[in-house]
Amino acid sequence: MESGLPTLAIITKSELMISLLEVEARKNLLELKQFSDVDTFHRWVLGKKLHGVLVDFLCGAKASAVAREFLYTIERHLPVCRFRVDPKDFSFSGQIKSDFLAGDELLSQFIKKALSSDTGRQIRKSERIEKNLSIRVLESPNDQNQFITKDISSNGLFMIATQNSFSLGDSLKLEILELQNSEPFDAEVRWQLRWNQCPGKVPGVGIEFKKVTYSQQNALDSLLGLRQKDETELEAFVKTFAS
């Protein structure tokens, strides 16, 4: 049962960080959820309302590609603090967007940012990235078989279609032409936006991937720049906080 209090999540195995944040949570009337890995957090949080996330850098580095992408996307809408605990003296430091902070200042700034939103953010399954990609529909149910995406995520995409090209529930096989040598995606039409149905909105269809294989996920990560983002974040964090 939800408490109604603003909710924070911490992803770490550090008892020190959990204890410190528990004190801050009681002081600021916050509810705290604890997780030992990012993938468990990812499975739990879908559909929940959240005000902020603290994630141990070591936990983030061990997360699956899908869970890492998820952290990047929610960071556009929520405060996300990535931190590191020094095993020698148990000091801690971290990053909130472009701000590098340490100790009590890190926690106080994170709490302040988390409480700046009165309503929090309800987490959807996967945030989408705006990107125009070329799509070929194999065995298309109509004459048109090539389309352009408006946005895409690890779970699906929105495909621009000015005509009533598809019906809800249609099963499709899609090729993303920018993904060279990638196998087709099994997909399904989940929703439609018809021409002039909603003035000012681009007409098209919402597509859900039915299953994404490991090789397809890796190819998507590379195409969307997620793998490069992992490497850039790792280099920046190590450079800033290395002893």
Buried (B, 14 or more C-beta within 10 A) or exposed (E): EEEEEBBBBBBBBBEEBBEBBBEBBEEBEBBBBBBEBBBBBBEEBEEBBBBBBBBBBBBBEEBBBBBBBBBBBBBEBBBBBBBBBEEEEEEBBBBBEEEBBBEEEBBEBBBEBBBEBEEBBEBBEBBBBEBEBEBBBEEBBEEEBEBEBBBBBBBBBBBBBEEEBBEEEBEBBBBBEBBEEBEBBBBBBEEBBBEEEEEEEEBBBBBBBEEBEEEBBBBBBEBBEBBEBBEEBEEEBEEEBEE
